[in-house]
């Protein structure tokens, strides 16, 4: 028997709307695999702390501490042979003068040492590369699309370009120092710099910040009450080699200091406090990560997933956020300041070069897509990824990806895409290949991990639900 309800109660029930429940997240079931390979052994002079520079000082010095006013500002670590230079700093000076960034190289030996600049570039937010809104994915064959100096810098280096203005080599006489470069950082701008270097002997390096240097010229002010009294006129010039050398010997660590990092033994999934990774200032080890992605170490190919299935490989994983692979890709530090990062989290500037010898092991024609994605960082599951239904807020990745492959007409293709991704963004495929049963096709995906990105990302291989016929890409 159905109980009778009063008209008042019935009205209350009828007029109360049922609120639709819509999840904020999309759960994508798929396997997450550790990324094969490892970082190489190339040392990197890695200067990113303090990120925001408010005044003069030493950003990073590997010179010995002897005869220096502030010994704690120097790490006493020589570089020799192949090594890289990376720096990313923002100028917000308290002074109205322009702030300059200068890099000194010192020769501690009794013979002349030559440092060759193999490749490099340096860009400012303004006017070189302002932050602008771009579509989530833009095909960019000529390097015309970028947002921010890190985005532009990595795009140019990925294409093999070297910015004009850098010398081909710097010759350092015995026991002396020379400038690698001295460049202005406009107020409220960031400057991103990456150089690939080769020396024929050991050298020390220092990355320094200094205001434009005032020069006073006496003039006669005939309009004032004290006519004919000399009044100095002030002009400003860039620092010279002598100015930079004085900063090296007398300077202290630049301020403000970034937050000190959480000790590594306290960074773990489920820890009661959110870890502070800190920013990098020191020498890290590893400039590139090369790998061939195959089914197992003895295999010669990578089997595509079953139709409608996918698997992913994480990129630039940090201590917390490995997608349950327990693989931390952050470069180790060979030398660092005590208040800076224990690892080079983010791997800024690291060149990921990944070969995928894809093979269709099914009995049917398949369409296989490759996608770079920014899922929500987590450590619990390696059989699913989480994405935002409507990604918004901070941009987690802005940078260029290169994809090389042979298309269905047996023509070699090299395509560049500039990607802009927010936290939890699934993104569209970079390419989609149509593969016959038993067919094998090699694809190479590479990128230089851009400054200002927030790790990690994943590279996803998916066999689509539908076969796309003769189309090389649904884009």
Order of alpha helices (4+ residues) and beta strands (2+ residues): alpha-beta-beta-beta-beta-beta-beta-beta-beta-beta-beta-alpha-beta-beta-beta-beta-beta-beta-alpha-beta-beta-beta-beta-beta-beta-beta-beta-beta-beta-beta-beta-beta-beta
